[in-house]
């Protein structure tokens, strides 16, 4: 691989290709061996991508000292450093976008069928269902996202996949993952597209067959600042990553559906809309709920299937399954083949997951709900499972160093929809946990305040009476509690099961 090859791959994104030193302009050519955007991980022979930040010059000098042979940088940085650098430079309009495109050049292999889903809630459930459907149909499939990397039993990966704690990995890690899956003959991949990942161009260069949109509600405003900016970041999946000849799967229940539909039609993409009890291309209606199952009827392109069963709880799970169906349909699988797999689907870990019952049979669920909308959906779904004089109970908190505006909103949701509320800690990070709890309690002063999450769960279970249902929200699949700069082992599922074994319930 040569620098000129890389420049040709980046194409119109390149503003200039040149080399500065004290003797003037030198030709841009020569080989390179790798790519990095982290000066701590540069190897000799790498191209270093300069990401704009206050320490960009320091990082660049460290990268050059470590053996970087060329730079990719934006015009302002190049202009400021032109007399201080003696290596080839590709000047680009966006370093982040160039990083993703360069990563796709360095790791060109991708599974032949790739789909993505974005939205505030439901992404993990959607990609989990997509992977399960593909597995039932015999494909070597994978799903990537908040839950990590999951593979169907048909998929055998050669070597180790890169690891990441991000919903959407950085561009280099992500393209290396896709290349590894390709070389391992994994043919199908579904992944979560986070707003951060889209805004930072981590996904550009991925060859998608289809993309889905679940919903949009308040979250991450500490990063995006406004809902408009949050929506624009999500829309990049369709406007910049998904090809104009591909398919978009959209939830008609979202308030953002009309705007996104208009944007997508303007690009010429095909749309498959989906909805529950709403007119849509892929439509579910006549939902019947039981303690651990949902039944519904389904219509698509004039064909109807009756009495479909899902082994899940919560009507919103049907929306997620419909989105998953749309993504699989866009890959060319007949609807009848997909429908046959639905009764065998399982919920994603930590997503409205039944983790135990008290000796009296009271159900205890955990869910990743950490936004006002997600908490509202979860509580409304479980309300339908409360019988007789039973009460709906909820344990939850809010994370520190994150969108503080949603704390009072989540408190208001709980106050409106739950009967008993236990406010506790949830990844307080560097903030004062008591202050976070106080912001929630402003709108639900009748709640029990128990900072110790383990104790909050224990007391909530102890106080359950006949027919009560308990939701423990916010952490779902997570196995750690972030306190300060440390991650303390903590798993809601494990805590519930340990408390039930102690025989302290009811």
PyMOL commands that set and color helices and strands:
alter all, ss='L'
color gray80, all
select helices_A, chain A and resi 3-13+39-41+56-65+75-81+95-106+123-136+171-183+195-199+221-224+227-241+257-267+316-330+335-339+342-344+372-383+406-417+433-441+453-462+492-502
alter helices_A, ss='H'
color red, helices_A
select strands_A, chain A and resi 14-21+24-26+34-36+46-49+70-74+88-92+113-118+141-145+148-151+188-192+210-213+247-251+270-276+282-289+294-300+303-310+353-357+363-367+392-396+420-423+448-449+469-473+480-483+486-489
alter strands_A, ss='S'
color yellow, strands_A
deselect
rebuild
show_as cartoon
